[in-house]
Amino acid sequence: MQFLAGDIGGTNGHVALMRAADDGTGVFETLAYRVFPCAAFPSLAALLHAFIEAEVRTPVAHCVLACAGQVMGDEVVNDNLPWPVRIDDLRATPGLVEIALLNDFEALAYAIDGPLAASGRHLCGPSDRGPGPSLVVGPGTGLGAALHVPGVTRPTVLTTEAGQMDFAPHSLRERDVLAWIAPEGGYVPVEAIVSGPGLLTIYQALCELDGETPVLATPKDVTTTASAQANPQAVEAVELFCAVLGSFTGSLAMTCVPTGGIFLAGGFLSSLFDLLKRSAFEERFLHGRSARPLLAQVPVWVTEHGCHGVQGAARWFLGRREVPEATLSEGLVA
């Protein structure tokens, strides 16, 4: 059986053509894989159509899509996607009969049983995974998290909207940034700080607080300039971002004690790994907590998002269809 698997975020859409073995083993392979900028398409259906036109030679009836946001009924609820995602709209895509939706970090959590767990760079804590649950956290266009709990036959994955939790400042400087974002007070989600757009917001806030005119226009500009130590506000913005990420991740870890490891996922974090390694992330992950000795036993890695979301979505899809647990092929065939 051939099927489409996708990982659709606020910035990029990853789509693959998969083929499941027909011998009952549950093995599947990736036949084609592409990454599309979401902003280049007027709808998700148009993005899928572009992939089908380019890569699909025989009709494909089944599709699974991991999308940023929570699935409620036949649609995905999320402010970070460039367009609404509804199953009724996707059914207009030629040939598709069965369309399944799940959360993007839910898919990443399913990918922990595949190559994701072995692909990361060690950030802090022990170098080996212990037994118990694992946590996937990732800032990108927004901020997502999901929990992976091992099972006898297959894991249980719990989705979250952790990025919508209230931002809690730790330092006086963070309080100043929060006051700049919400001068009249009120709700500010942590993803307003811990995300790509959030990093740019931090930089802009620091510039205004320091009486400087912002000269950087994108999160990438901020990280590149910070890496070169070329702008003090950019350097401080990345430092503050990493520190808040450490506090947020530590707070999540206290709720589930992920001795199986924490995986900080996404190309955004991978691009600033060296800065993250030198930052206050680890100290803020552990700092001021009675559970500090326990959290010190939790390993943390940074891993590229890449094709893992697509592969996790495929795992979920085949498990949902009561196919034996899939063994992922790590190679991508163009």
N, C-alpha and C positions, 0 to 999 in steps of 0.2 A: 504494500500500500504506500503510495506517495501522498505526502501532505505538506502544507505550508506551516512554518513556525515563525513567529515574529516577536521581537522585543521592541516596543514602541515607547520611546521616552519623549521628553519635552523638546529635545534638540535633534536626535537622530532616530531613525527607524532601521532596525536590523531585521532582515528577512532571509529565510533559508528554505530551500526545497529539500525535504527529508524523504527517505525511503525506509520503511519498516520491513524487516525480514518477514517472509511468509512461512517460516519453518517453526513458528511458535516459540522462538528463543527470546523475542523482544528486542533483539539487536536492531539498531537503525544507523544509517549513515547520512552524511550531509552531501547532497549532490550539487548544490549551488548556494552561494551566500553573498549578499550585498548589503551595503550600508547606504541609506538615503538621508539627506537633510530634510527633516519634516517640513520646514518652512517653504520648501520648493514645490509643495503639493497643496492643492486646495482642500483635500480630504484624505483620510486614511484609505478609503477605497481607491482613490487615484494612485496612491503610493503602491498599494498591492497590485494594481493593474500594471504599473510600470515594471514591477518585478516579474509578473506573469508573462508580459510581452517579451521581456529580455531573456528569461531563463526556462520557462515551462514549455515543453514540447508536446506533452499529452495532457488531457484535462485532469485537473486536481479538484476533488470535491471537498476535502477536509482542510480546516485551517484552525490553528490555535495562536492566539495573540496575547502576549504579556504586556500590559499597558500600565503606565504610570497612573496611579489612582486606585480607587476601590470599585469593584464591580458590584453594581446594585441593579438587580434584575437584568435587563438587556442593554445596559449602558454602563460606561465608566464615568465616575464622578471625580474630576480633577481639574484644578485651575491651571496646571502647567502644560497641558497638551495644547497644541495650536488649533485644534478643532474638536468638535464633539465626536465621541465614539459610541455608536449605537449599532447593534447587530442588524437591525432592519436596514440601515444604510449600507452595511457591508454586504448584505445579500445581493446587492446590485452588481457585485463583482462577478464577471462571467465565470460560470462553472462551479462556484462555491455553493455547497449544500449545507455542510455542517461547519459552524463557526463557534469556537469556544473562547472565552475571555478569562483571564486571571490577572492578578496584580504582578507588576514587574519584579518586585522584590520577593514575592512568593516564588516566582520562577527561578530567581537567583539562589534562593534557599534550596530548591530542589536540585540545583546544579552542584551543591556542595558534595553530593555523592558521586559526582563526575570529576572532571579535571580541575574545576575551580579551586578545590582545597589544596591542590599541589602546585598552583600557579602563582602564589603570592610571594611578596617580599616581606620578610619578618620585620616588624616594627618594634615590638616590645613584648615582655613576658617570656614564658618558656618557649623553647623552639619546637616543641612537639605538642600535638593535640592530646587532650585527655578525653575520658568518656564524658558523656553528657551532652546537653544541647549546644548548638552553635548559633551565632548571630551574624546576620549580614546587614551592614549599614552602608549607605552611600549618598553623599551629596553630589548633586548634578544640577539640573535645572531646578529641582526641588530637593527634598531630603526623604529617603525611604529607609525602612528597616523591616526585617522579617526574622522569625525564629525557626530553626530547624531542630526537631526533636527526633532522635533515632528511634526506629521501631524494629520489631522482629522481622517483618517482611518488607515494609517500606516506611519512610519517615512521616511524621506529622509536621506540617508547616503552618505556622500561625502568622498571619499578616498583621500589620499595624498601620497606624497613621501617626507614628511617633514624631514626624517632622512638624506636626501641627501642635505639639506641646508648647506651652509658654516658654519663651526664652527667659532664663534666669541669669542675670549678670553676676560675675564673680569678683571682678576688680572695679575700682573706681572709674577706670577708663571705659570699661564695658558699660557701666551705668551711664556715662556720658553719651556713648554711642546709642544706647537704648533711648535716652531722652531726646536725642537728635531724630531718631526714627519716629518716635511717638511723643512729641512735645506735650500733648494733652493727656498722656497716659493711655491706658487701654491695652488690648490684646496684641501681642507681637509674637508670632510663631517662631520657634527656633530655626526653621528653615529660612527665615528672613535674614539670618546671619550665616548659618551653615549650609551654603549652597553656592553655586557659581554666581548667580545674581546677588546673593548675600555678601560675597567677598567684595564685589564692586560697591555695594552699599556701604560696607565698613570703610573702604578706601575713601569714598566721597564724604562720609561723616567725619573721618579723621582730618581730611583736608580742611573742611569748614571749621572744625574745632580748633585747628592750628592756624587759621587765617590764610590758608593757601588755596589757590585755584586748582581744581582737579584737571589733570592733563591726560589721564588714562581713561579709555572708553570701554574696555571689555575686561572680563575676569582674566583672560589670557594675558592682556597687557599688564595687569597687576602682578600675576605670578612671574612673568618673564622679567619685569623690572625689579621685582623683589629678589629674584635669583641673582641678578647682576648687582644687587645692593645699590641701585641707581636712584632710588627715591625713598626718603624716610617714611612717608605715609604708606607706600606700597609695602615696604618691609614690615611695618607695624601691623598693617591690615592682615597680612598672611600669618604673622605671629598670633594675633588675636583670634583669627579664624581657627587655627590649629588648636589653640588653648580651649576655645569653646567646644570644638569637636571632641576634645578629650573629656571635658566635663559631661557633655551629652552622652557620649558612648559609655562612660563610667556609670552614669545614672541608669542607663538601659541595662547594663551588665548586672547591676545590683538587683534588678527585678527577676532575672532568670539564671544568674550565675552560669554563663556559657563556657564551661570548662572544655567544651569541644572546640573553642576558639571563636574569635571575632574576625570577620573578613570585611575590611573597608574596601568597598567595590567602586570602580569607576575610573575612567581615563583621567578625569579631573584631578583626583587625588594622586594617581600614579605620576602625573606630570610634575607634581611638587613633592615627591617622596623625600628627596634630600632635605628640603626645608621642613617637612613634617618630622623627619627623624631628629632634627636638631631643635625642634620646638618644645614647648611646654606640654605637648600632648600627653606624654606618659605621666608626668607629675599631676596634671589635672585629672587624668583618668583615675588615679589612685587617691588624690589629695583629700585630706580631711574626712575620711570615711572610716567608720568603725570596721567596715568590711575590707579595709586595705590589704591585710595579709591574704585574704581569700582572692581579691581581685588581682593580686600580684601573681597568682597561679593561672591567670587567664591569658593565653597567647593571642597576639593581635598581628594580623597580616594586612598588607595592602595588595589588592589584586586588580588587574585590568577587568573592566566589565566585558568588553569584547563580545564574543559569541556565546558566553556562558548563559546569558538570559534566554537566548534562543534554544540552547540545548536543555536548559531547565524546563522551559515551556514544553518541549517535546517529551521530556520524561513525565511531566505531569499529565500530558494529553494521553500518552499510551497507558499510563497507570489508571487513568479515568476510564479508559476503554477496556480495562481488565486484561491488558497485555502484561506478561511477566516483566519484572523490573528491567528497564532497558540498560544495555551497556553502550555508552556513548562512543562514537568514533571521534577522535580528537582532530583528525585531518579535515580540512575544508577543500573541496574540489571545485575549482572555478568553472 
